[in-house]
Amino acid sequence: MAVIPVALAGRSYEVRIGSGLLADVASQCAPLLRKAKVPIVTDANVAAKWRDPVEAALRAAGKEPRWLIHQPGESAKSWDGLARTVEWLLAEEVERGDHVIALGGGVIGDLTGFAAAILKRGCGFIQLPTTLLAQVDSSVGGKTAINTPAGKNLVGAFHQPALVLADLDALDTLPMREMGAGFAEVIKYGILGDADFFAWCAANGAKIMAGDKAAQDYAVTRSVEAKARIVAEDERETTGTRALLNLGHTFGHALEAQTGFSDRLLHGEAVALGMVLAARYSTRVGLMSADDAARVASAIAAAGLPSEVSALGLNCAGKVLADHMLHDKKMDAGTLPFVLLRGIGDAFVAKDVALSDIATFLDDELAPQ
Ligand SMILES: NC(=O)c1ccc[n+]([C@@H]2O[C@H](COP(=O)([O-])OP(=O)(O)OC[C@H]3O[C@@H](n4cnc5c(N)ncnc54)[C@H](O)[C@@H]3O)[C@@H](O)[C@H]2O)c1
């Protein structure tokens, strides 16, 4: 088992990574579970696969698991989903010193973390991430949120978990397309700050997807190390360091908006395409070699992820996508910061990118190849 500390003054915690952690959940969480009753929030897909082993492990330790099961999908991350969660936690008499367990992907982690942040002005919570995306990204760093009709993740709080257990066995039941979406976030750490890790990802993507535990362990561990380092340096995204994690997200968000935040393009798939676009735009403005941009695109395509925006059949002009960016929550006093690349492993935040130039670039990318 790898143990990665997330070092934050007064709020430090561990991310433990390995196989068998869900089966061992009672002893892993023992010091945090002070009462018999253990509140667990999950979704129906995760419950179908993982409720029984988690229930059995807790009962064997004399605990009494209590379950709140949401419908799968983004719709749970809503005012309704939040109200349902908070009301349920109140009915379960959860106190500030208690810890709520979030068992699931980024949706359940973000929702439960936000409910924990506001319940009685803040109770504890534990992340048991069950998607690759949640293990390498959303469960670490304390960003919690819900969506509103005005946009995604617009209402939320920074609230760090007390512990994260990333059980690699959970990935065995994850649909392949969700694995791919998570792999996009893994390779992102290489593209933004670690050329060696990028090369490793490019060579080992297929093994990760095929369920090779050693490859998954290495990928999750290296990714969490990178995220923990960035979060420790810039917990609240104020110095610019944490903003590097948005690589591919501004382009990706526009693509998600244009496809209606639907299954047509999963968040991780949009980020994958967004990273290809960020790389190609960096080449276009003379920052990065065309060869490096091509390596980014081919590593992403090799993992079965979309790498050509023209293949999406969006049938819109570049300006339509650029206009979506105007509603990006990263918009700051009229400018939108873009994460661009000087090379693989060398990302930076550019604050002087003109959206009209992005629109022209996207016109070229959208044209049939
Ligand atoms: N807080 C952050 O820092 C942060 C970072 C990135 C993304 N996010 C958020 O994360 C969310 C996306 O997370 P996600 O990709 O994990 O999506 P998700 O939580 O919707 O999970 C994806 C799908 O996989 C299913 N699933 C989860 N684990 C499973 C398992 N082990 N076996 C079988 N099925 C399983 C879920 O039911 C769901 O249908 C978005 O809302 C995004 O905004 C947050």
PDBQT file of the ligand as one rigid body, heavy atoms in Angstrom, charges set to zero:
ROOT
HETATM    1  N1  LIG A 401     -13.471  18.039  -6.802  1.00  0.00    +0.000 N 
HETATM    2  C1  LIG A 401     -12.595  18.042  -7.780  1.00  0.00    +0.000 C 
HETATM    3  O1  LIG A 401     -11.447  18.477  -7.618  1.00  0.00    +0.000 OA
HETATM    4  C2  LIG A 401     -12.984  17.457  -9.091  1.00  0.00    +0.000 A 
HETATM    5  C3  LIG A 401     -12.000  17.179 -10.066  1.00  0.00    +0.000 A 
HETATM    6  C4  LIG A 401     -12.393  16.574 -11.251  1.00  0.00    +0.000 A 
HETATM    7  C5  LIG A 401     -13.723  16.260 -11.469  1.00  0.00    +0.000 A 
HETATM    8  N2  LIG A 401     -14.649  16.541 -10.518  1.00  0.00    +0.000 N 
HETATM    9  C6  LIG A 401     -16.059  16.191 -10.692  1.00  0.00    +0.000 C 
HETATM   10  O2  LIG A 401     -16.130  14.769 -10.742  1.00  0.00    +0.000 OA
HETATM   11  C7  LIG A 401     -17.293  14.393 -11.452  1.00  0.00    +0.000 C 
HETATM   12  C8  LIG A 401     -16.952  13.278 -12.395  1.00  0.00    +0.000 C 
HETATM   13  O3  LIG A 401     -16.500  12.193 -11.637  1.00  0.00    +0.000 OA
HETATM   14  P1  LIG A 401     -16.493  10.716 -12.229  1.00  0.00    +0.000 P 
HETATM   15  O4  LIG A 401     -15.900  10.723 -13.577  1.00  0.00    +0.000 OA
HETATM   16  O5  LIG A 401     -15.915   9.838 -11.190  1.00  0.00    +0.000 OA
HETATM   17  O6  LIG A 401     -18.040  10.451 -12.483  1.00  0.00    +0.000 OA
HETATM   18  P2  LIG A 401     -19.195   9.698 -11.663  1.00  0.00    +0.000 P 
HETATM   19  O7  LIG A 401     -19.062   9.898 -10.222  1.00  0.00    +0.000 OA
HETATM   20  O8  LIG A 401     -20.459  10.096 -12.322  1.00  0.00    +0.000 OA
HETATM   21  O9  LIG A 401     -18.909   8.170 -11.994  1.00  0.00    +0.000 OA
HETATM   22  C9  LIG A 401     -18.966   7.724 -13.330  1.00  0.00    +0.000 C 
HETATM   23  C10 LIG A 401     -19.910   6.548 -13.499  1.00  0.00    +0.000 C 
HETATM   24  O10 LIG A 401     -19.284   5.375 -12.993  1.00  0.00    +0.000 OA
HETATM   25  C11 LIG A 401     -20.129   4.731 -12.045  1.00  0.00    +0.000 C 
HETATM   26  N3  LIG A 401     -19.207   4.089 -11.102  1.00  0.00    +0.000 N 
HETATM   27  C12 LIG A 401     -18.416   4.718 -10.187  1.00  0.00    +0.000 A 
HETATM   28  N4  LIG A 401     -17.586   3.831  -9.625  1.00  0.00    +0.000 NA
HETATM   29  C13 LIG A 401     -17.885   2.630 -10.153  1.00  0.00    +0.000 A 
HETATM   30  C14 LIG A 401     -17.351   1.321  -9.977  1.00  0.00    +0.000 A 
HETATM   31  N5  LIG A 401     -16.291   1.097  -9.191  1.00  0.00    +0.000 N 
HETATM   32  N6  LIG A 401     -17.910   0.314 -10.676  1.00  0.00    +0.000 NA
HETATM   33  C15 LIG A 401     -18.939   0.538 -11.524  1.00  0.00    +0.000 A 
HETATM   34  N7  LIG A 401     -19.460   1.746 -11.769  1.00  0.00    +0.000 NA
HETATM   35  C16 LIG A 401     -18.928   2.778 -11.080  1.00  0.00    +0.000 A 
HETATM   36  C17 LIG A 401     -20.999   5.811 -11.505  1.00  0.00    +0.000 C 
HETATM   37  O11 LIG A 401     -22.210   5.312 -11.006  1.00  0.00    +0.000 OA
HETATM   38  C18 LIG A 401     -21.228   6.673 -12.751  1.00  0.00    +0.000 C 
HETATM   39  O12 LIG A 401     -22.238   6.110 -13.545  1.00  0.00    +0.000 OA
HETATM   40  C19 LIG A 401     -17.808  15.652 -12.137  1.00  0.00    +0.000 C 
HETATM   41  O13 LIG A 401     -18.951  16.111 -11.462  1.00  0.00    +0.000 OA
HETATM   42  C20 LIG A 401     -16.671  16.644 -11.982  1.00  0.00    +0.000 C 
HETATM   43  O14 LIG A 401     -17.131  17.970 -11.908  1.00  0.00    +0.000 OA
HETATM   44  C21 LIG A 401     -14.303  17.123  -9.339  1.00  0.00    +0.000 A 
ENDROOT
TORSDOF 0
